[in-house]
Amino acid sequence: MTEHLTTDIAVIGAGAVGMACALQLAAAGHEVVILDPNTPGSGASYGNAGTIADYAVQPVGTPDVLKNLPSLLFDRNSPLAIRRAALPALAPWLLRFARQSLPGAARHNARAIAALVGSANASWQTFAAEIGGSDILQHRGCLYLYETASAFRAAHADMAQRRGLGIAVDLLTAQELAGMEPGLPGVEGGAAYFPKAIFLSDPGLMMQRLASRIAALNVLHRKAAVTGLTRLVDGIRLDAPGLTLHARRVVIAAGAHSRALAAQAGDRVPLDTERGYHVEWDMAAPRLTRPTCPTTRGFYLCPMSGRLRVAGTVELGGLTAPPSP
Ligand SMILES: Cc1cc2nc3c(=O)[nH]c(=O)nc-3n(C[C@H](O)[C@H](O)[C@H](O)COP(=O)(O)OP(=O)(O)OC[C@H]3O[C@@H](n4cnc5c(N)ncnc54)[C@H](O)[C@@H]3O)c2cc1C
């Protein structure tokens, strides 16, 4: 039997983005229904590295990445991997990516990202307080690790550019780093320390608090995967197996799956999928006190509640291929 619902605003996807939108809309007095076939906040919003990375203003596409793009295709262990099977479908996106990796575009994009993420730290503090999650936010900064002396020297120009964009960063010698994080193996190079950065000690728990908060505001959650989106004169119809929902407006927040849904609404979004992975080790007290990214490896070592999570990598491989951690 098909359930028929009507609402003021439908939100597709109950990740961090969809639930944050639902929270603001419900708080502003709108009637909101959120659709997701999975447990709210159990996708990327659960499995990430937990950094509120207002310092990560360098785009993925830079002249260095462009120079190394051909070798990245063949090295499974590089921080950026591209699945060869996905290349034909990715080609138009990759061409745009290559153009955006040229020096002028990369500098412009860094400024744009800095403007976008500049208020992330303060916004998260307000948001966490609103959903009862302030205890999950940790104020211990984040580290970029440079394992060799030459990589550390090369980082100085990058950090000068970040300072120019208003980011607080201290460069630490190998000895200073060892004093700050004695649990890390020694390095020849050094580290960049972002003292104002904050991180989540448990992204999954933060998502549970957010889900509870929106449920308390009477946001209705239906376990449904939207397959059809049709514009009508007086709104939008969403179709999912066993459900038809008529909404005045729709927020598409289905993460990596948003492009296909937006296309059904007639909106062309130049978005492709960046896949990432994490592995975890149970540890009552991880030997590390703040997220640390060995920069050439492209992942973060993240101390989280009761475990160490290693999360990251950028894999361009489309939406349908099985995982290749
Ligand atoms: C390994 C890894 C590490 C990361 N580390 C960081 C980090 O340190 N800092 C940072 O800022 N970001 C990080 N990110 C990125 C961050 O996690 C994502 O940008 C963020 O979680 C996206 O949230 P979202 O709500 O858009 O998507 P998601 O959390 O993926 O939620 C989308 C939801 O939409 C649902 N959905 C999909 N299709 C449909 C459909 N047809 N109908 C209904 N629902 C649908 C899904 O079930 C899902 O629940 C990381 C990502 C990964 C993978």
Ligand as a Chemical Component Dictionary entry (heavy atoms), coordinates in Angstrom:
data_LIG
# 
_chem_comp.id                   LIG 
_chem_comp.type                 NON-POLYMER 
_chem_comp.pdbx_formal_charge   0 
_chem_comp.three_letter_code    LIG 
# 
loop_
_chem_comp_atom.comp_id 
_chem_comp_atom.atom_id 
_chem_comp_atom.alt_atom_id 
_chem_comp_atom.type_symbol 
_chem_comp_atom.charge 
_chem_comp_atom.model_Cartn_x 
_chem_comp_atom.model_Cartn_y 
_chem_comp_atom.model_Cartn_z 
_chem_comp_atom.pdbx_ordinal 
LIG C1  C1  C 0 36.389 9.306  5.275  1  
LIG C2  C2  C 0 35.802 10.693 5.293  2  
LIG C3  C3  C 0 36.376 11.676 6.097  3  
LIG C4  C4  C 0 35.841 12.960 6.123  4  
LIG N1  N1  N 0 36.365 13.874 6.983  5  
LIG C5  C5  C 0 35.816 15.103 7.082  6  
LIG C6  C6  C 0 36.302 16.045 8.027  7  
LIG O1  O1  O 0 37.205 15.771 8.812  8  
LIG N2  N2  N 0 35.720 17.269 8.061  9  
LIG C7  C7  C 0 34.679 17.606 7.219  10 
LIG O2  O2  O 0 34.188 18.748 7.292  11 
LIG N3  N3  N 0 34.189 16.723 6.324  12 
LIG C8  C8  C 0 34.717 15.482 6.249  13 
LIG N4  N4  N 0 34.206 14.577 5.372  14 
LIG C9  C9  C 0 33.076 14.974 4.542  15 
LIG C10 C10 C 0 31.775 15.000 5.345  16 
LIG O3  O3  O 0 31.626 13.815 6.106  17 
LIG C11 C11 C 0 30.612 15.157 4.375  18 
LIG O4  O4  O 0 30.829 16.302 3.570  19 
LIG C12 C12 C 0 29.291 15.342 5.107  20 
LIG O5  O5  O 0 29.075 14.324 6.057  21 
LIG C13 C13 C 0 28.186 15.361 4.078  22 
LIG O6  O6  O 0 26.970 15.416 4.756  23 
LIG P1  P1  P 0 25.665 15.201 3.932  24 
LIG O7  O7  O 0 24.529 15.375 4.870  25 
LIG O8  O8  O 0 25.706 16.059 2.710  26 
LIG O9  O9  O 0 25.789 13.692 3.370  27 
LIG P2  P2  P 0 25.601 12.266 4.064  28 
LIG O10 O10 O 0 26.052 12.214 5.467  29 
LIG O11 O11 O 0 26.167 11.279 3.108  30 
LIG O12 O12 O 0 24.031 12.106 4.093  31 
LIG C14 C14 C 0 23.277 11.947 2.923  32 
LIG C15 C15 C 0 22.070 11.129 3.276  33 
LIG O13 O13 O 0 21.235 11.078 2.114  34 
LIG C16 C16 C 0 20.624 9.804  2.082  35 
LIG N5  N5  N 0 20.160 9.546  0.721  36 
LIG C17 C17 C 0 20.909 9.274  -0.378 37 
LIG N6  N6  N 0 20.116 9.088  -1.443 38 
LIG C18 C18 C 0 18.836 9.260  -1.006 39 
LIG C19 C19 C 0 17.559 9.199  -1.640 40 
LIG N7  N7  N 0 17.440 8.913  -2.943 41 
LIG N8  N8  N 0 16.452 9.419  -0.885 42 
LIG C20 C20 C 0 16.560 9.709  0.438  43 
LIG N9  N9  N 0 17.741 9.789  1.085  44 
LIG C21 C21 C 0 18.857 9.560  0.366  45 
LIG C22 C22 C 0 21.710 8.847  2.568  46 
LIG O14 O14 O 0 21.150 7.645  3.079  47 
LIG C23 C23 C 0 22.396 9.676  3.644  48 
LIG O15 O15 O 0 21.902 9.397  4.938  49 
LIG C24 C24 C 0 34.715 13.283 5.315  50 
LIG C25 C25 C 0 34.130 12.304 4.514  51 
LIG C26 C26 C 0 34.657 11.023 4.507  52 
LIG C27 C27 C 0 33.987 9.974  3.660  53 
# 
loop_
_chem_comp_bond.comp_id 
_chem_comp_bond.atom_id_1 
_chem_comp_bond.atom_id_2 
_chem_comp_bond.value_order 
_chem_comp_bond.pdbx_ordinal 
LIG C1  C2  SING 1  
LIG C2  C3  SING 2  
LIG C2  C26 DOUB 3  
LIG C3  C4  DOUB 4  
LIG C4  N1  SING 5  
LIG C4  C24 SING 6  
LIG N1  C5  DOUB 7  
LIG C5  C6  SING 8  
LIG C5  C8  SING 9  
LIG C6  O1  DOUB 10 
LIG C6  N2  SING 11 
LIG N2  C7  SING 12 
LIG C7  O2  DOUB 13 
LIG C7  N3  SING 14 
LIG N3  C8  DOUB 15 
LIG C8  N4  SING 16 
LIG N4  C9  SING 17 
LIG N4  C24 SING 18 
LIG C9  C10 SING 19 
LIG C10 O3  SING 20 
LIG C10 C11 SING 21 
LIG C11 O4  SING 22 
LIG C11 C12 SING 23 
LIG C12 O5  SING 24 
LIG C12 C13 SING 25 
LIG C13 O6  SING 26 
LIG O6  P1  SING 27 
LIG P1  O7  DOUB 28 
LIG P1  O8  SING 29 
LIG P1  O9  SING 30 
LIG O9  P2  SING 31 
LIG P2  O10 DOUB 32 
LIG P2  O11 SING 33 
LIG P2  O12 SING 34 
LIG O12 C14 SING 35 
LIG C14 C15 SING 36 
LIG C15 O13 SING 37 
LIG C15 C23 SING 38 
LIG O13 C16 SING 39 
LIG C16 N5  SING 40 
LIG C16 C22 SING 41 
LIG N5  C17 SING 42 
LIG N5  C21 SING 43 
LIG C17 N6  DOUB 44 
LIG N6  C18 SING 45 
LIG C18 C19 SING 46 
LIG C18 C21 DOUB 47 
LIG C19 N7  SING 48 
LIG C19 N8  DOUB 49 
LIG N8  C20 SING 50 
LIG C20 N9  DOUB 51 
LIG N9  C21 SING 52 
LIG C22 O14 SING 53 
LIG C22 C23 SING 54 
LIG C23 O15 SING 55 
LIG C24 C25 DOUB 56 
LIG C25 C26 SING 57 
LIG C26 C27 SING 58 
# 
